[in-house]
Structure formats: C-alpha cells, structure tokens
C-alpha cells in the first residue's frame, strides 16, 4: 500500500495553496507509508526538481517522492484547485482523500462545487479546527483535522 499524492506544487512563496500542500506532504511522509508525489503541474515541478532553476518552489526536500515505486493498492490523496478535485479522483483506489486549505473555500468557489467534492471523497482533511468548522457549515460534513488525525490515514 502506498499514498499517491496529487499536489499543487506552485512556488510556495507565491501560493497559499502550495504552502498548505507542502505541509500536508510533510504530514503524509510522517505517516511512514511510501508517498508518491505527483504534481498537478507536472512539467513545472520536474523542471525545478532537476535543479535547473534551483529550489525556488520549496518542494526540493521531497524530490525523491517523484520516483517512489507505485506497487499494490494506493490511497489517492488530492490537494489542489477545484478542477483538480474531479480530475485526480480515482475510483479504483483503496481510498480517496481530499485535503482542503483556506484558498479552497474562497468566495469565488461555488458552495455546490465544494459540497460535490466532499461527497465524492471518502475522507476530507483540513489544516485546523477553524477551517473544519467552516467546511462543516458549508457541507454538513465534519472533516478530519490533519495535524492531529493524519495518522488515521494509514
């Protein structure tokens, strides 16, 4: 079993969502399960991982996760833009897990989109209790708080 992690890997200095995805990546690695990192912006991440442009994006410490063997069943995990939620959901996965961050609940994202995504995934995680309360009010679904519950993913 391994975790296949589709993540927004934009420059962490410029993207709040990418910063959250990077923190989630650290937490996934801490579970002890093998993690395969797959960028939602593959070409950009690979460019930086080959060090042509240095590690301006902040993802350099997870460079080795790009080649983690994908053997056996996987827990499919997605942290990205709303379009990524449906694009990277994997029906054949052992479990599908959605990781939400503050930018995912911006006013520009329709409530129906958030509700549909939360309903589609078997589990939803957020970075803190305050965002968990917001997600619950919007979707009537109580998400896990990643900092304390990420270990339950295994």
C-alpha positions in Angstrom: 0.0 0.0 0.0 1.2 3.5 -0.8 -0.1 7.1 -0.9 -0.3 8.7 -4.3 -0.4 12.4 -3.6 -1.6 14.8 -6.3 -0.5 18.2 -5.0 -0.5 21.9 -6.1 3.3 22.5 -6.4 3.4 26.1 -7.3 6.0 28.3 -5.8 5.4 28.3 -2.0 6.4 32.0 -1.8 3.5 32.9 -4.1 0.8 30.3 -3.4 -1.0 29.8 -0.1 -2.5 26.5 -1.6 1.0 25.2 -2.4 2.2 26.1 1.1 -0.6 24.1 2.5 0.1 21.2 0.1 3.7 21.2 1.2 2.7 21.0 4.9 0.3 18.2 4.1 3.2 16.4 2.2 5.3 16.6 5.3 2.5 15.1 7.3 1.9 12.3 4.8 5.6 11.4 4.8 5.5 11.3 8.6 2.9 8.5 8.5 5.6 6.2 7.4 3.8 4.9 4.3 5.5 5.3 1.0 4.4 8.5 -0.7 4.4 9.1 -4.5 4.3 12.8 -5.3 2.5 13.7 -8.5 2.3 17.4 -9.2 -0.9 18.9 -10.6 1.6 20.9 -12.7 4.0 18.1 -13.7 6.3 19.9 -16.1 6.9 22.8 -13.7 7.8 20.6 -10.8 10.1 18.4 -12.8 11.9 21.5 -14.1 12.7 22.5 -10.6 13.5 19.0 -9.3 16.2 18.7 -12.0 17.7 21.8 -10.3 17.8 23.9 -13.5 16.1 26.7 -11.6 17.1 25.7 -8.1 14.5 25.0 -5.4 12.6 28.3 -5.7 9.3 26.4 -5.3 10.2 25.0 -1.8 9.5 21.4 -2.8 13.2 20.3 -3.1 13.1 18.2 0.1 10.5 15.9 -1.4 12.4 15.4 -4.7 12.8 11.7 -4.0 9.0 11.2 -3.8 8.7 11.7 -7.5 10.2 8.2 -8.0 8.6 6.3 -5.2 7.6 2.9 -6.5 3.9 2.5 -7.1 3.2 -1.1 -6.1 0.0 -2.5 -4.9 -3.1 -0.6 -3.8 -3.0 3.1 -3.2 -4.6 5.7 -1.1 -5.3 8.5 -3.5 -4.8 11.9 -2.0 -5.5 15.3 -3.7 -4.6 18.8 -2.6 -5.2 21.3 -5.4 -7.6 23.6 -7.2 -11.3 22.7 -7.6 -10.7 21.4 -11.1 -8.1 19.0 -9.7 -10.6 17.5 -7.3 -12.5 15.7 -10.0 -9.6 15.3 -12.4 -7.5 13.3 -9.9 -10.2 11.4 -8.0 -9.5 7.7 -8.7 -12.5 5.3 -8.4 -10.3 2.2 -8.2 -8.2 3.5 -5.3 -8.3 1.8 -1.9 -9.5 5.2 -0.6 -9.8 8.8 -2.0 -8.8 11.6 0.4 -9.3 15.3 -0.2 -7.1 17.8 1.5 -8.6 21.3 1.7 -6.9 24.6 2.6 -8.1 28.1 3.1 -8.0 29.1 -0.7 -10.3 26.2 -1.5 -13.1 28.0 0.4 -12.7 31.4 -1.3 -15.9 33.2 -2.2 -15.2 32.6 -5.9 -15.6 28.8 -5.5 -19.3 27.9 -5.5 -20.6 26.1 -2.4 -22.0 23.4 -4.7 -18.5 22.6 -6.0 -17.2 22.1 -2.5 -20.2 20.0 -1.5 -19.8 17.8 -4.5 -16.1 17.3 -3.9 -16.5 16.4 -0.2 -19.3 14.0 -1.1 -17.1 12.3 -3.8 -14.2 11.6 -1.5 -14.2 9.0 1.3 -12.3 11.4 3.7 -11.6 15.1 3.9 -8.9 16.7 5.9 -8.3 20.4 6.8 -5.3 22.1 8.5 -7.1 23.3 11.6 -10.3 23.3 13.7 -11.4 26.7 12.4 -11.4 25.5 8.8 -13.1 22.3 9.9 -16.0 24.3 11.3 -16.3 26.3 8.0 -16.3 23.1 6.0 -18.9 21.6 8.3 -21.2 24.7 7.9 -20.8 24.6 4.1 -21.1 20.9 3.5 -22.7 19.4 6.6 -19.7 17.0 6.7 -17.2 17.1 9.6 -13.6 16.8 8.1 -10.6 15.5 10.0 -8.0 17.9 11.2 -4.8 16.9 9.6 -2.4 17.9 12.4 -4.0 15.5 14.8 -5.7 12.9 12.6 -3.3 12.4 9.6 -2.0 9.2 11.2 -5.5 7.6 10.8 -4.9 7.6 7.1 -2.8 4.5 7.4 
